[in-house]
């Protein structure tokens, strides 16, 4: 069974409490449970980790090599300025899909740039929890191309 690491960065532990008009009312625990359940349906083992610490996220990225087949990562505010996370993603052989609950390109100008996206396999923004679920389906199709309807 393929393994997927779901990483969530700073302040995502506050989901359901912070800026509900932007991030929704669902909690991180609810999101994790949804992804674990979807993983079972897609024959993917899902491990979830959240940290407000850049160093801990970097350690998780480094530690994923040889342990996980894919990473789904919401770097939170680090998206916009953490060259350390960007370099950590670039340094590993595990593909990373960047996700964001809100559409970072339609918000404040400082949020429209992602320094991490150029070294990821793809980016999904603005779809709330559904964006994570789409990333999970994409992982399953990438790992099992015979399931996919196209050659992408």
QUIZIJO-V223754 format. One record per pair of residues at least 24 apart in sequence whose C-alpha atoms are under 7 Angstrom apart, sorted by sequence separation. I is the first residue (numbers start at 1). GAP is how many residues later the second one is. If there is no record, write none. Layout:
i:I gap:GAP
i:I gap:GAP
//
This chain:
i:70 gap:24
i:71 gap:24
i:72 gap:24
i:73 gap:24
i:74 gap:24
i:96 gap:24
i:97 gap:24
i:98 gap:24
i:99 gap:24
i:100 gap:24
i:101 gap:24
i:102 gap:24
i:69 gap:25
i:70 gap:25
i:71 gap:25
i:72 gap:25
i:73 gap:25
i:74 gap:25
i:95 gap:25
i:96 gap:25
i:97 gap:25
i:98 gap:25
i:99 gap:25
i:100 gap:25
i:101 gap:25
i:102 gap:25
i:62 gap:26
i:70 gap:26
i:71 gap:26
i:72 gap:26
i:73 gap:26
i:74 gap:26
i:95 gap:26
i:97 gap:26
i:98 gap:26
i:99 gap:26
i:100 gap:26
i:101 gap:26
i:102 gap:26
i:58 gap:27
i:61 gap:27
i:65 gap:27
i:72 gap:27
i:101 gap:27
i:61 gap:28
i:65 gap:28
i:101 gap:28
i:65 gap:29
i:86 gap:29
i:90 gap:29
i:58 gap:30
i:62 gap:30
i:86 gap:30
i:89 gap:30
i:101 gap:30
i:80 gap:31
i:85 gap:31
i:83 gap:32
i:99 gap:32
i:80 gap:33
i:82 gap:33
i:86 gap:33
i:99 gap:33
i:80 gap:34
i:81 gap:34
i:79 gap:35
i:80 gap:35
i:79 gap:36
i:13 gap:37
i:79 gap:37
i:97 gap:38
i:4 gap:40
i:3 gap:41
i:4 gap:41
i:5 gap:41
i:6 gap:41
i:7 gap:41
i:8 gap:41
i:9 gap:41
i:10 gap:41
i:11 gap:41
i:1 gap:42
i:2 gap:42
i:3 gap:42
i:4 gap:42
i:5 gap:42
i:6 gap:42
i:7 gap:42
i:8 gap:42
i:9 gap:42
i:10 gap:42
i:1 gap:43
i:2 gap:43
i:3 gap:43
i:4 gap:43
i:5 gap:43
i:6 gap:43
i:7 gap:43
i:8 gap:43
i:9 gap:43
i:10 gap:43
i:1 gap:44
i:5 gap:63
i:72 gap:63
i:4 gap:64
i:3 gap:65
i:4 gap:65
i:5 gap:65
i:6 gap:65
i:7 gap:65
i:8 gap:65
i:9 gap:65
i:3 gap:66
i:4 gap:66
i:5 gap:66
i:6 gap:66
i:7 gap:66
i:8 gap:66
i:9 gap:66
i:10 gap:66
i:2 gap:67
i:3 gap:67
i:4 gap:67
i:5 gap:67
i:6 gap:67
i:7 gap:67
i:8 gap:67
i:9 gap:67
i:10 gap:67
i:70 gap:69
i:23 gap:78
i:23 gap:79
i:22 gap:80
i:31 gap:98
i:35 gap:98
i:42 gap:98
i:23 gap:105
//
